[in-house]
Amino acid sequence: MTVAGVQFSELVQVAIGVVAVAGALLKILPARGRTTLRDDIRTDAEIVGLLPEGKARERLMEHIDGLVARLAEEQGHRRDPAGMALGVSFMIIAGALGILGMNLGGWAMWALLTTAVLLFCFGLIGFSMEAEKRARGEADGGERTA
C-alpha cells in the first residue's frame, strides 16, 4: 500500500526509527533547569549551614521540614506505565486506522475514521489518567490504608 507515493512499510520503518532516535535523545540529554525535590532540600540545607542564628534560619528550617514532609508523601506515589502504554497503543492503532481509511476511500473511509477518532479519544483519556501520579496500594508496594 502506498501513502503519498511512499510504500507503507517504508513509512512504518521511518516512524520506528524516528521514535527510537527521539527516545535515545531524551535519555541522553540532561534535564536542563529541572531540579528534584531532593536537590531543593540539599541546597536549602547548605544555605541553613551558612546562615547565622535568627528568624531567617528558623523560617528556612520550617520550609525544609515542609519539603521533607512532601518528599515522604510523594514516595508512595507512582504512575501506571502499563496503562500509559495501553493508551499510547490505542492512539497508534487509531492513527493506522485513519491512514488505512483515507487510502480506502468511500464508506470504509468514514467507518474507519469514525472508529479511529473514538479509539484516539479513548487512548488519550486513558493515557492522561494513568500518567497522573497516584498513591500506591498495598499490592503495589505501598502502605496499607485500613
LUMBAKOL-231616 format. One line per field, with one value per residue (C-alpha): x, y, z; residue in one letter; residue number from 1. Coordinates in steps of 0.05 Angstrom, whole numbers, plus 5000, padded with zeros to 4 digits. Layout:
REM residues N
X <- (X	...)
Y <- (Y	...)
Z <- (Z	...)
r <- (a	...)
k <- (NUM	...)
//
This chain:
REM residues 146
X <- (5000	5026	5014	5032	5076	5114	5106	5070	5124	5178	5136	5130	5205	5219	5169	5201	5270	5246	5214	5277	5323	5276	5275	5351	5359	5312	5353	5420	5405	5409	5347	5363	5335	5297	5314	5285	5255	5317	5361	5320	5326	5401	5411	5368	5405	5471	5443	5419	5490	5514	5460	5470	5421	5356	5288	5312	5346	5284	5239	5284	5286	5209	5210	5258	5213	5155	5196	5217	5145	5124	5180	5159	5087	5107	5149	5085	5060	5073	5048	5019	5066	5023	4962	5002	5028	4958	4935	4992	4976	4904	4928	4977	4924	4877	4929	4939	4864	4859	4913	4880	4812	4840	4871	4809	4760	4685	4642	4702	4738	4681	4674	4748	4757	4699	4730	4799	4773	4738	4800	4845	4799	4799	4875	4884	4838	4869	4940	4925	4890	4947	5002	4978	5016	4973	4983	5004	4961	4985	4991	5038	5085	5051	5027	4963	4909	4859)
Y <- (5000	5070	5135	5198	5157	5123	5049	5039	4990	5043	5095	5048	5036	5111	5123	5069	5099	5169	5144	5105	5166	5212	5164	5158	5234	5243	5194	5224	5298	5324	5353	5427	5471	5415	5402	5348	5358	5325	5376	5433	5403	5393	5465	5494	5453	5481	5551	5538	5520	5588	5630	5658	5642	5682	5686	5675	5610	5587	5602	5565	5505	5505	5508	5448	5410	5422	5398	5335	5320	5329	5283	5230	5235	5231	5168	5127	5156	5129	5128	5066	5051	4993	5038	5092	5042	5018	5089	5102	5036	5058	5123	5088	5039	5098	5132	5068	5061	5133	5124	5060	5094	5152	5103	5061	5118	5111	5086	5048	5115	5143	5079	5074	5148	5147	5086	5119	5182	5143	5099	5160	5194	5130	5126	5199	5196	5131	5158	5222	5185	5136	5188	5223	5203	5166	5134	5062	5008	4952	4906	4957	4961	5019	5024	4991	5044	5008)
Z <- (5000	4984	5022	4983	4936	4993	5010	5076	5100	5088	5124	5185	5185	5184	5240	5283	5271	5290	5354	5372	5360	5399	5458	5458	5455	5514	5555	5535	5540	5611	5643	5639	5693	5725	5797	5840	5909	5938	5903	5933	6003	5995	5970	6026	6078	6053	6059	6130	6149	6124	6159	6228	6284	6275	6244	6173	6193	6231	6171	6124	6172	6172	6096	6094	6142	6094	6035	6072	6090	6018	5995	6044	6019	5946	5958	5958	5891	5822	5751	5718	5659	5634	5629	5596	5544	5531	5519	5471	5436	5425	5396	5348	5326	5315	5271	5230	5221	5200	5147	5122	5119	5079	5029	5021	5010	5003	5060	5090	5099	5141	5182	5196	5210	5260	5294	5293	5326	5381	5393	5395	5446	5489	5485	5501	5561	5585	5578	5614	5671	5681	5674	5737	5799	5849	5917	5911	5941	5984	5924	5890	5950	5983	6054	6080	6086	6131)
r <- (m	t	v	a	g	v	q	f	s	e	l	v	q	v	a	i	g	v	v	a	v	a	g	a	l	l	k	i	l	p	a	r	g	r	t	t	l	r	d	d	i	r	t	d	a	e	i	v	g	l	l	p	e	g	k	a	r	e	r	l	m	e	h	i	d	g	l	v	a	r	l	a	e	e	q	g	h	r	r	d	p	a	g	m	a	l	g	v	s	f	m	i	i	a	g	a	l	g	i	l	g	m	n	l	g	g	w	a	m	w	a	l	l	t	t	a	v	l	l	f	c	f	g	l	i	g	f	s	m	e	a	e	k	r	a	r	g	e	a	d	g	g	e	r	t	a)
k <- (1	2	3	4	5	6	7	8	9	10	11	12	13	14	15	16	17	18	19	20	21	22	23	24	25	26	27	28	29	30	31	32	33	34	35	36	37	38	39	40	41	42	43	44	45	46	47	48	49	50	51	52	53	54	55	56	57	58	59	60	61	62	63	64	65	66	67	68	69	70	71	72	73	74	75	76	77	78	79	80	81	82	83	84	85	86	87	88	89	90	91	92	93	94	95	96	97	98	99	100	101	102	103	104	105	106	107	108	109	110	111	112	113	114	115	116	117	118	119	120	121	122	123	124	125	126	127	128	129	130	131	132	133	134	135	136	137	138	139	140	141	142	143	144	145	146)
//
